[in-house]
């Protein structure tokens, strides 16, 4: 019987569901391309067991394995947008609010001579 991992316990049900959907998306992309699991695993330099875990949404599969598979499937560009700071609406709003009305008074006015 397999042990429960810390990843299984630490992740919320929402996060686990997202991993399952990500795995299903990878499986769909693989099958649409007509690639067998063992062939994709070989092209990504990983075991078929690891690929199977990834396709099932297993949270213990490393990020590197995910990136390898996405690269082989030509889906890596979509992954690059996941944590794009330019798309972080909340972070941008908080940053703008912190900057609002702030003036750096450390710069002497004489240094502003053009």
SULFEN-V760019 format. One record per residue. N is the residue number from 1. RES is the residue in one letter. NEAR is the number of other C-alpha atoms within 8 Angstrom. D_LAST is the distance of its C-alpha to the last C-alpha in Angstrom with 1 decimal. Layout:
n=[N;N]
res=[RES;RES]
near=[NEAR;NEAR]
d_last=[D_LAST;D_LAST]
This chain:
n=[1;2;3;4;5;6;7;8;9;10;11;12;13;14;15;16;17;18;19;20;21;22;23;24;25;26;27;28;29;30;31;32;33;34;35;36;37;38;39;40;41;42;43;44;45;46;47;48;49;50;51;52;53;54;55;56;57;58;59;60;61;62;63;64;65;66;67;68;69;70;71;72;73;74;75;76;77;78;79;80;81;82;83;84;85;86;87;88;89;90;91;92;93;94;95;96;97;98;99;100;101;102;103;104;105;106;107;108;109;110;111;112;113;114]
res=[X;X;X;X;X;X;X;X;X;X;X;X;X;X;X;X;X;X;X;X;X;X;X;X;X;X;X;X;X;X;X;X;X;X;X;X;X;X;X;X;X;X;X;X;X;X;X;X;X;X;X;X;X;X;X;X;X;X;X;X;X;X;X;X;X;X;X;X;X;X;X;X;X;X;X;X;X;X;X;X;X;X;X;X;X;X;X;X;X;X;X;X;X;X;X;X;X;X;X;X;X;X;X;X;X;X;X;X;X;X;X;X;X;X]
near=[2;3;4;6;7;6;8;10;8;6;9;7;6;7;8;12;8;8;11;12;9;10;12;11;9;10;9;8;9;13;9;7;6;6;9;8;10;8;8;12;13;10;8;10;6;10;9;10;6;9;11;9;10;12;14;9;13;10;10;7;10;7;6;6;10;10;10;9;11;12;9;10;9;7;9;10;7;7;9;8;7;6;7;8;7;6;6;9;7;6;8;10;8;8;8;8;7;7;7;6;4;6;4;5;5;4;6;7;6;5;6;6;5;2]
d_last=[73.8;70.0;68.1;65.5;62.0;59.3;57.3;60.0;60.0;56.3;55.4;55.9;58.3;55.4;53.8;57.2;57.7;54.4;55.4;58.7;57.2;54.8;57.8;59.7;56.8;56.9;60.6;60.4;57.8;60.1;63.2;61.6;60.8;64.4;63.5;65.9;64.8;66.0;64.2;60.8;61.2;61.9;58.9;56.7;58.4;59.8;63.2;64.8;65.2;61.5;60.9;63.7;62.1;58.7;60.4;62.2;58.9;59.8;56.9;57.8;56.7;53.4;50.2;50.4;53.7;52.2;49.3;51.8;54.0;51.2;50.0;53.5;53.9;50.6;49.3;46.5;43.7;44.9;44.8;41.2;40.3;42.2;39.4;36.4;33.6;32.4;35.9;36.2;36.1;37.0;34.4;31.6;32.7;32.9;29.5;28.0;30.0;28.7;25.0;25.7;24.1;22.6;19.3;18.3;18.2;18.0;14.2;13.4;11.0;9.6;8.4;6.3;3.8;0.0]
